[in-house]
Amino acid sequence: MKSLKDKSWYRLTVSICIGVVLFVILSNISDVLAGIGTFLEYFSAVFLGAIIAYIVNPMAMFFRNKLFGKIKYERVKASLGNILAVIAVVVFLAFVIVLIVPQLIDSIRTFSDNFYSYIKKLQKTLELIGVTSSMVDLRELVKSSNEILDMVADYASKNIGTIMSTTVDVGKSVAQFFIALFLSVYFLAEKDKLKREGKRFLQAVCKGKYEDVAYVIKRSDKILNRYIVYNLVDSFIIGIVNAIFMTISDMPYVGLVSVIVGVMNIIPTFGPIVGAVFGGFLLLLVEPWYAFIFLVFTGVLQTVDGYILKPKLFGDSLGVSGLWILVGIVTGGRMFGVVGILLAIPMVAILEMLYHEFLLPFLENKNSAEDGKAEEVQDSKEEA
């Protein structure tokens, strides 16, 4: 007697049901994505904690193997490495809050207090290079800025409820970050167990293909981890060097401009340009000479970073051509926004690794096998 799966109508019915389900999903894709986003939002702190643990893990492994490598007990080494890594992150965050944030606030306050004098000075600079007030009158900008301030004040008074709600949301986001930071400690503590469970799961699911899947995961992890960690280190170095140069040159807004330059340096290709334009414009309002020196120094710094510092940090693990990086950035930005831009380079590197080490050899072997069969058929025909 035939089983249900052997019936002639079974496969057709299953195919029709799958097609109907896909049609319904695609017809309501916006609602489906919104529902998935709402569901995932409940676990956002967990996901953020896992991401923080993933970023902190290389530091924890470094402490575990280098500082506590002589300790015999693995659990003790792992615990000490995790604790020291978390302490280092907390100390860094405290450093940012205590030293950098007040400088940012002071820089913004100074800019706000001297805005009108900056506009007058910039107008004089434009007149010196031949741009008269009849061509560009920055006094209109000052007038419009007063009108904008009045509009902002009026909007704030009428929408105090919305502003308070936004403030509460910001507070919730800060609280969620600290919850995620707390969860990351648990992820770090359980990472060895999670790896063992993940390995067992892959072995059960992949069976004969486990070695290939494990190799892809290991290589992808190495590429992604190396990119994230060293990109953060590179951006931190760029921000510090920029702050040192601006301090030596006695420029204003050292904290504000250096933080923007460092943060923008995380974004590949376009980020350094945005940081340079922002800093140059801000310094142009104060003193055009400052802006010129800053832009020249930024060009030299980015050249050194692109040809010396980044190759030293990343090595050959991200050897992706500039064309594919640009394609990845544009495509990733269109599909996933800022996150897509930030992760474009490692994703392109992973795809290139899959292409060269798996897809291309598979196609070549397939073509070789087909050519071999064709030669056998031709030989048999000739013998006949």
C-alpha positions as CSV (number, residue, x, y, z in Angstrom):
1,M,0.0,0.0,0.0
2,K,1.4,3.4,-1.0
3,S,2.1,5.9,1.8
4,L,0.7,9.4,1.7
5,K,3.9,10.9,0.2
6,D,3.8,8.4,-2.6
7,K,0.4,9.5,-3.8
8,S,0.4,11.2,-7.2
9,W,-1.4,14.3,-5.9
10,Y,0.7,14.8,-2.8
11,R,3.6,16.7,-4.4
12,L,1.3,18.9,-6.4
13,T,-0.7,19.8,-3.3
14,V,2.4,20.6,-1.3
15,S,3.7,22.8,-4.2
16,I,0.4,24.6,-4.5
17,C,0.3,25.3,-0.7
18,I,3.9,26.6,-0.7
19,G,3.0,28.8,-3.7
20,V,0.0,30.2,-2.0
21,V,1.9,30.9,1.2
22,L,4.7,32.7,-0.7
23,F,2.1,34.7,-2.6
24,V,0.4,35.9,0.6
25,I,3.8,36.7,2.2
26,L,5.0,38.7,-0.8
27,S,1.7,40.5,-1.2
28,N,1.9,41.7,2.4
29,I,5.7,41.9,2.7
30,S,5.6,45.3,4.4
31,D,3.3,44.0,7.2
32,V,5.3,40.8,7.4
33,L,8.6,42.7,7.9
34,A,7.0,45.0,10.4
35,G,5.8,42.0,12.4
36,I,9.2,40.4,12.3
37,G,10.8,43.7,13.4
38,T,8.3,44.0,16.3
39,F,9.0,40.5,17.3
40,L,12.8,40.9,17.2
41,E,12.5,44.2,19.1
42,Y,11.6,42.2,22.2
43,F,15.0,40.5,22.0
44,S,17.0,43.6,20.9
45,A,18.8,43.8,24.3
46,V,19.8,40.1,23.9
47,F,21.0,40.7,20.3
48,L,22.9,43.8,21.4
49,G,24.5,41.9,24.3
50,A,25.6,39.2,21.9
51,I,27.1,41.8,19.6
52,I,29.0,43.5,22.4
53,A,30.3,40.1,23.6
54,Y,31.4,39.3,20.1
55,I,33.4,42.5,19.9
56,V,34.9,42.2,23.4
57,N,35.7,38.5,22.9
58,P,39.1,39.1,21.1
59,M,40.3,41.3,24.0
60,A,39.1,38.6,26.5
61,M,41.0,35.9,24.5
62,F,44.1,38.1,24.4
63,F,44.1,38.5,28.2
64,R,43.2,34.8,28.7
65,N,46.1,33.5,26.6
66,K,48.8,36.2,27.1
67,L,48.3,37.5,30.7
68,F,46.9,34.4,32.3
69,G,48.4,31.7,30.0
70,K,50.5,30.1,32.7
71,I,47.5,29.3,34.9
72,K,46.6,25.6,34.7
73,Y,42.9,25.8,35.1
74,E,41.1,26.8,31.9
75,R,37.9,28.0,33.7
76,V,40.0,30.3,35.9
77,K,41.8,31.7,32.9
78,A,38.6,32.3,31.0
79,S,36.9,34.0,33.9
80,L,39.9,36.3,34.6
81,G,40.2,37.2,30.9
82,N,36.5,38.0,30.6
83,I,36.5,40.1,33.8
84,L,39.5,42.1,32.7
85,A,38.1,42.7,29.2
86,V,34.8,43.9,30.6
87,I,36.6,46.2,33.1
88,A,38.6,47.6,30.2
89,V,35.4,48.4,28.3
90,V,33.8,50.0,31.3
91,V,36.9,52.1,31.9
92,F,37.0,53.2,28.3
93,L,33.3,54.2,28.4
94,A,34.0,56.2,31.6
95,F,36.9,57.9,29.9
96,V,34.7,58.9,27.0
97,I,32.0,60.2,29.3
98,V,34.2,62.1,31.8
99,L,36.7,63.6,29.3
100,I,35.2,63.8,25.9
101,V,31.6,64.6,26.5
102,P,32.3,67.8,28.5
103,Q,34.6,68.9,25.7
104,L,31.9,68.3,23.1
105,I,29.4,70.2,25.1
106,D,31.8,73.1,25.6
107,S,32.7,73.1,21.9
108,I,29.0,73.3,20.9
109,R,28.4,76.0,23.5
110,T,31.4,78.0,22.2
111,F,30.2,77.7,18.6
112,S,26.7,78.8,19.5
113,D,27.9,81.8,21.4
114,N,30.3,83.0,18.6
115,F,28.1,82.1,15.7
116,Y,27.4,85.6,14.6
117,S,31.0,86.7,14.8
118,Y,32.0,83.7,12.7
119,I,29.5,84.7,10.1
120,K,30.9,88.3,9.9
121,K,34.4,87.0,9.7
122,L,33.5,84.5,6.9
123,Q,31.8,87.3,5.0
124,K,35.0,89.4,5.1
125,T,37.0,86.4,3.9
126,L,34.6,86.0,1.0
127,E,35.0,89.7,0.1
128,L,38.8,89.3,0.1
129,I,38.7,86.6,-2.5
130,G,36.3,88.6,-4.7
131,V,32.9,87.3,-3.5
132,T,31.0,90.5,-2.7
133,S,27.9,90.8,-0.5
134,S,25.8,91.3,-3.6
135,M,26.7,87.8,-4.7
136,V,26.5,86.1,-1.3
137,D,25.1,87.9,1.7
138,L,25.6,85.8,4.8
139,R,23.6,88.4,6.8
140,E,20.5,86.8,5.3
141,L,21.7,83.5,6.9
142,V,21.9,85.2,10.3
143,K,18.3,86.5,9.8
144,S,17.1,83.1,8.7
145,S,18.9,81.6,11.7
146,N,17.0,83.9,14.0
147,E,13.7,82.9,12.4
148,I,14.7,79.2,12.7
149,L,15.4,79.7,16.4
150,D,12.0,81.3,16.8
151,M,10.4,78.4,15.0
152,V,12.2,75.9,17.1
153,A,11.1,77.6,20.3
154,D,7.5,77.8,19.1
155,Y,7.6,74.1,18.1
156,A,9.1,73.1,21.4
157,S,6.3,74.9,23.3
158,K,3.6,73.3,21.3
159,N,5.0,69.8,21.3
160,I,6.3,69.4,24.8
161,G,4.6,66.0,25.1
162,T,6.4,64.6,22.0
163,I,9.7,66.0,23.3
164,M,9.2,64.4,26.7
165,S,8.3,61.1,25.0
166,T,11.5,61.3,22.9
167,T,13.5,62.0,26.0
168,V,12.0,58.9,27.6
169,D,12.8,56.8,24.6
170,V,16.4,58.0,24.7
171,G,16.5,57.1,28.4
172,K,15.1,53.6,27.6
173,S,17.8,53.2,24.9
174,V,20.6,54.1,27.4
175,A,19.1,51.7,29.9
176,Q,18.8,49.0,27.2
177,F,22.5,49.5,26.4
178,F,23.6,48.9,30.0
179,I,21.3,45.8,30.2
180,A,23.0,44.5,27.0
181,L,26.4,45.2,28.5
182,F,25.3,43.2,31.5
183,L,24.1,40.4,29.3
184,S,27.3,40.4,27.3
185,V,29.1,39.3,30.5
186,Y,27.0,36.2,30.6
187,F,27.6,35.5,26.9
188,L,31.3,35.7,27.5
189,A,31.1,33.4,30.5
190,E,29.0,30.8,28.5
191,K,30.9,31.2,25.2
192,D,32.7,27.8,25.5
193,K,29.5,26.0,26.2
194,L,27.7,27.8,23.4
195,K,30.4,26.8,21.0
196,R,30.2,23.1,22.0
197,E,26.4,23.2,21.6
198,G,26.6,24.9,18.3
199,K,29.2,22.4,17.1
200,R,26.9,19.5,18.1
201,F,23.9,21.1,16.3
202,L,25.9,21.6,13.1
203,Q,27.1,18.1,13.1
204,A,23.6,16.8,13.5
205,V,22.2,19.1,10.8
206,C,25.0,19.1,8.2
207,K,26.1,15.5,8.6
208,G,28.7,14.9,5.8
209,K,29.1,18.6,5.0
210,Y,30.0,19.6,8.5
211,E,33.7,20.1,7.8
212,D,33.0,22.5,4.9
213,V,30.3,24.4,6.9
214,A,32.6,24.7,9.9
215,Y,35.5,25.9,7.7
216,V,33.2,28.7,6.2
217,I,32.0,29.7,9.7
218,K,35.6,29.9,11.0
219,R,36.9,31.9,8.0
220,S,33.9,34.2,8.1
221,D,34.3,34.7,11.9
222,K,38.0,35.6,11.4
223,I,37.2,38.1,8.6
224,L,34.4,39.8,10.4
225,N,36.1,39.8,13.8
226,R,39.3,41.2,12.4
227,Y,37.5,43.9,10.5
228,I,35.4,45.1,13.4
229,V,38.2,45.1,16.0
230,Y,40.9,46.6,13.9
231,N,38.5,49.2,12.3
232,L,37.7,50.4,15.8
233,V,41.4,50.5,16.7
234,D,42.2,52.3,13.5
235,S,39.4,54.9,14.0
236,F,40.6,55.5,17.6
237,I,44.2,56.1,16.5
238,I,43.0,58.5,13.8
239,G,40.9,60.5,16.3
240,I,43.8,60.7,18.8
241,V,46.3,61.8,16.1
242,N,43.8,64.4,14.9
243,A,43.3,65.7,18.4
244,I,47.1,65.9,19.0
245,F,47.6,67.9,15.7
246,M,44.8,70.3,16.5
247,T,46.1,70.9,20.0
248,I,49.6,71.6,18.8
249,S,48.2,73.9,16.1
250,D,46.1,75.7,18.8
251,M,42.9,75.1,16.9
252,P,39.5,75.4,18.5
253,Y,36.9,72.6,18.8
254,V,39.5,69.9,19.3
255,G,37.1,67.5,21.1
256,L,34.2,68.0,18.7
257,V,36.1,67.7,15.5
258,S,38.3,64.8,16.6
259,V,35.4,62.8,17.8
260,I,33.5,63.4,14.5
261,V,36.7,62.5,12.5
262,G,37.2,59.3,14.5
263,V,33.6,58.2,14.3
264,M,33.3,59.0,10.6
265,N,36.5,57.0,9.9
266,I,34.6,53.8,10.9
267,I,32.5,54.3,7.7
268,P,34.5,53.1,4.7
269,T,35.3,55.3,1.7
270,F,32.8,58.1,2.3
271,G,33.2,58.5,6.1
272,P,36.6,60.3,6.1
273,I,35.4,62.7,3.5
274,V,32.4,63.6,5.6
275,G,34.6,64.1,8.7
276,A,37.0,66.3,6.7
277,V,34.2,68.4,5.3
278,F,32.6,68.9,8.7
279,G,35.8,69.8,10.4
280,G,37.0,72.1,7.6
281,F,33.7,74.0,7.5
282,L,33.6,74.5,11.3
283,L,37.2,75.8,11.3
284,L,36.5,78.0,8.2
285,L,34.0,79.9,10.3
286,V,36.7,80.7,12.9
287,E,39.8,81.1,10.7
288,P,40.2,80.1,7.0
289,W,43.9,79.3,7.6
290,Y,42.9,76.7,10.2
291,A,40.6,75.1,7.7
292,F,43.3,74.9,5.0
293,I,45.9,73.4,7.4
294,F,43.3,71.0,8.7
295,L,42.3,69.8,5.2
296,V,45.9,69.3,4.2
297,F,46.7,67.4,7.4
298,T,43.6,65.2,6.9
299,G,44.6,64.4,3.4
300,V,48.1,63.3,4.6
301,L,46.6,61.4,7.5
302,Q,44.1,59.5,5.4
303,T,46.9,58.7,2.9
304,V,49.0,57.2,5.6
305,D,46.0,55.4,7.1
306,G,45.0,53.9,3.8
307,Y,48.4,52.8,2.6
308,I,50.3,52.1,5.8
309,L,48.1,51.8,8.9
310,K,45.2,49.8,7.5
311,P,47.3,47.3,5.6
312,K,49.4,46.7,8.8
313,L,46.3,46.1,10.9
314,F,44.2,44.1,8.4
315,G,46.9,42.2,6.7
316,D,45.8,40.0,3.7
317,S,42.6,38.8,5.3
318,L,40.5,41.5,3.6
319,G,42.2,41.6,0.2
320,V,39.2,42.8,-1.7
321,S,39.4,45.0,-4.8
322,G,38.3,48.6,-4.5
323,L,35.6,48.1,-7.2
324,W,33.9,45.4,-5.2
325,I,34.2,47.4,-2.0
326,L,32.4,50.3,-3.7
327,V,29.7,48.1,-5.1
328,G,29.3,46.5,-1.7
329,I,29.0,49.9,0.1
330,V,26.4,51.2,-2.4
331,T,24.4,48.0,-2.4
332,G,24.6,47.5,1.4
333,G,23.6,51.0,2.0
334,R,20.5,50.7,-0.2
335,M,19.5,47.4,1.3
336,F,20.3,47.8,5.0
337,G,21.2,51.5,5.6
338,V,24.1,52.5,7.8
339,V,24.6,48.9,9.0
340,G,24.9,47.7,5.4
341,I,27.6,50.4,4.8
342,L,29.5,49.5,7.9
343,L,29.5,45.7,7.2
344,A,29.9,46.0,3.4
345,I,33.7,45.3,3.3
346,P,33.7,42.1,5.5
347,M,30.5,40.8,3.7
348,V,32.2,41.3,0.3
349,A,35.3,39.6,1.6
350,I,33.2,36.6,2.8
351,L,31.4,36.4,-0.6
352,E,34.7,36.5,-2.4
353,M,36.1,33.7,-0.2
354,L,33.0,31.6,-0.9
355,Y,33.4,32.2,-4.6
356,H,37.1,31.4,-4.9
357,E,37.2,28.5,-2.5
358,F,33.9,26.8,-3.2
359,L,31.8,28.0,-6.1
360,L,34.6,28.3,-8.6
361,P,36.3,24.9,-7.8
362,F,32.8,23.3,-8.0
363,L,32.1,24.8,-11.5
364,E,35.6,23.8,-12.7
365,N,35.3,20.2,-11.4
366,K,31.8,20.0,-13.0
367,N,33.2,21.2,-16.3
368,S,36.1,18.8,-16.1
369,A,33.8,15.9,-15.4
370,E,31.5,16.8,-18.3
371,D,34.5,17.1,-20.6
372,G,35.7,13.7,-19.4
373,K,32.4,12.1,-20.2
374,A,32.3,13.8,-23.6
375,E,35.7,12.4,-24.4
376,E,34.6,8.9,-23.3
377,V,31.6,9.1,-25.6
378,Q,33.7,10.3,-28.5
379,D,36.2,7.5,-27.9
380,S,33.5,4.9,-27.8
381,K,32.0,6.2,-31.1
382,E,35.4,6.1,-32.7
383,E,36.0,2.5,-31.5
384,A,32.6,1.5,-32.9
